[in-house]
Amino acid sequence: MPKQVILGAHFPGVNNTTVWSDPRSGSHIEFESFRRFAQTAERGRFDFLFLAEGLALREQRGHIHDLDVVGRPDTLPVLAALAGVTEHLGLVGTINATFNEPYELARQFATLDLLSQGRAGWNVVTSSDAFTGRNFRRGGYLPREHRYARAESQVTANRHLWDSWDQDAVVADRESGQFRTGRDGDFAYTSHFFDIHGTFNTPRPTQGHPVIFQAGDSDDGREFAARTADAIFTGHGSGDDGRAFYRDIKGRLARYGRDPEDLKILPAATFIVGSTDEEARRISDTVRRQQVSGQTAQLILERIWNRDLSGFDPDGPLPDIEPESHPGALVQGRVQHVKDPAAEVARLRQLAADKNLSLREVAIEISARQNFVGSPETIADTLIESVETGVSDGYILVPHITPGGLDDFVDHVVPILTQRGALRSEYAAGSTLRDNLALGGARSATAWEAGSAAGLAELAGHELAGHDLAGHDVTERRASA
Ligand SMILES: Cc1cc2nc3c(=O)[nH]c(=O)nc-3n(C[C@H](O)[C@H](O)[C@H](O)COP(=O)(O)O)c2cc1C
């Protein structure tokens, strides 16, 4: 039997992947789109649906990105509504750890977990810049390197809150008149970032703790995941790059007393299903042109040039001006910046010369590439092989058409995955998201903290001695915060 392929379905909302003009594309805010998408994922016996979070409308040249305006309704109400129209599907939402308070988040995720009977997951992100922070009363709160320290403290505080009630504390026995037993919701948690104590007012989540995801690629982000998360959402999804990321992350776990299976690695993946490989390739070429209009091509290259390229003809050659080395304020609200613009521009010029490409064709070439393109058999085999050979533990699929694009995968690829034994033929009765991901029971907050402390002590004595360790030195953080 092959290993099970974990499958998530990402409703992308705002994204250059999305071909909003396709007749099968629907609204990205009306509930009907989410309902249809979620029920399709459940028909395919996926593990979970996944939502990202956008806290600021991204800007380029001072203008907001058009798709942003319609694309990202608030995560938790959408997931709560979906809990009512699905039965088995996990509901994973991205919520930042920087601008929220533990008490409110613990209540929200406990409630989602209880409403959905154990299907909640939290993708913990930190967000990355003051541009996002200015929407909150704290402005550009927290230097980047301290955000993971807050995130870790945030998750730990949430775990203490979830642990404050016993699982079976509420008995509501009419005969005996006893309403509750067990622990009483008292909690106390103090760190550099929080000092909270009181009585938690929401019963323990069905899963004990909702499943914790992480997304963020720096060394601090990876260590945070190794210490704290049950799953990682990543862009490293194919070939040697995926394998290197997988090895790197799984290799960090032992230090914190964890096994490789305790943290699932789930890259984002786009797909194009055709009746043959050849047909899929043809569709893929068309989709890539749809995804990258002339104007989008200019925007994509501006992120590399860090300069206004609106005066350059998308169907003409690459701009003959040199890039600015620093991103400056041209692009706001995007997490990925090009590390060495001059080197990247040189690479693109070579690419354009080798293949005789226009500005737009270069943009198409370097972006919007679909991960899985082929017949249903080809895609199923590639997925299975990726999981068998240590590229990932599964994928979070991002259809380029929402909500209609997931049907191609569910109707054609899922039956083959099931037939090959790589995907469940039905959900196990009463299974939670944690069960479906084979994560085992939730560890207590105290057990997580002990694992982290032991690993951090070991780290401090080893290769990272002298490194900031995401600001774990409380004295230092106090001084600079
Ligand atoms: C695959 C991936 C998905 C992400 N999704 C989101 C998101 O939905 N919302 C958000 O605010 N940040 C998101 N982030 C950004 C991270 O929260 C983080 O702020 C950023 O990557 C900077 O951290 P890093 O230096 O560790 O990568 C994502 C990052 C990655 C790598």
The ligand as an SDF file (V2000), in Angstrom:
LIG
                    3D

 31 33  0  0  0  0  0  0  0  0999 V2000
    3.3350   29.5650    1.8980 C   0  0  0  0  0  0  0  0  0  0  0  0
    3.0880   30.8090    2.7180 C   0  0  0  0  0  0  0  0  0  0  0  0
    1.7900   31.2520    2.9200 C   0  0  0  0  0  0  0  0  0  0  0  0
    1.5370   32.4000    3.6720 C   0  0  0  0  0  0  0  0  0  0  0  0
    0.2520   32.8120    3.8610 N   0  0  0  0  0  0  0  0  0  0  0  0
    0.0130   33.9610    4.5490 C   0  0  0  0  0  0  0  0  0  0  0  0
   -1.3100   34.4560    4.7250 C   0  0  0  0  0  0  0  0  0  0  0  0
   -2.2800   33.8800    4.2510 O   0  0  0  0  0  0  0  0  0  0  0  0
   -1.4780   35.6000    5.4150 N   0  0  0  0  0  0  0  0  0  0  0  0
   -0.4230   36.3040    5.9510 C   0  0  0  0  0  0  0  0  0  0  0  0
   -0.6360   37.3380    6.5760 O   0  0  0  0  0  0  0  0  0  0  0  0
    0.8280   35.8560    5.8060 N   0  0  0  0  0  0  0  0  0  0  0  0
    1.0720   34.7140    5.1260 C   0  0  0  0  0  0  0  0  0  0  0  0
    2.3600   34.2760    4.9750 N   0  0  0  0  0  0  0  0  0  0  0  0
    3.4450   35.1180    5.5180 C   0  0  0  0  0  0  0  0  0  0  0  0
    4.0320   34.6560    6.8150 C   0  0  0  0  0  0  0  0  0  0  0  0
    3.1540   34.8650    7.8430 O   0  0  0  0  0  0  0  0  0  0  0  0
    5.2580   35.4490    7.2130 C   0  0  0  0  0  0  0  0  0  0  0  0
    4.8570   36.6840    7.7100 O   0  0  0  0  0  0  0  0  0  0  0  0
    6.2100   35.7960    6.1470 C   0  0  0  0  0  0  0  0  0  0  0  0
    6.4360   34.6940    5.3210 O   0  0  0  0  0  0  0  0  0  0  0  0
    7.5020   36.2960    6.7870 C   0  0  0  0  0  0  0  0  0  0  0  0
    8.0320   35.2940    7.5930 O   0  0  0  0  0  0  0  0  0  0  0  0
    9.2720   34.4590    7.1160 P   0  0  0  0  0  0  0  0  0  0  0  0
   10.3790   35.4530    7.0310 O   0  0  0  0  0  0  0  0  0  0  0  0
    9.4920   33.4140    8.1490 O   0  0  0  0  0  0  0  0  0  0  0  0
    8.9400   33.8590    5.7900 O   0  0  0  0  0  0  0  0  0  0  0  0
    2.6200   33.1250    4.2250 C   0  0  0  0  0  0  0  0  0  0  0  0
    3.9260   32.6680    4.0300 C   0  0  0  0  0  0  0  0  0  0  0  0
    4.1750   31.5400    3.2880 C   0  0  0  0  0  0  0  0  0  0  0  0
    5.5970   31.0850    3.1030 C   0  0  0  0  0  0  0  0  0  0  0  0
  1  2  1  0
  2  3  1  0
  2 30  2  0
  3  4  2  0
  4  5  1  0
  4 28  1  0
  5  6  2  0
  6  7  1  0
  6 13  1  0
  7  8  2  0
  7  9  1  0
  9 10  1  0
 10 11  2  0
 10 12  1  0
 12 13  2  0
 13 14  1  0
 14 15  1  0
 14 28  1  0
 15 16  1  0
 16 17  1  0
 16 18  1  0
 18 19  1  0
 18 20  1  0
 20 21  1  0
 20 22  1  0
 22 23  1  0
 23 24  1  0
 24 25  2  0
 24 26  1  0
 24 27  1  0
 28 29  2  0
 29 30  1  0
 30 31  1  0
M  END
$$$$
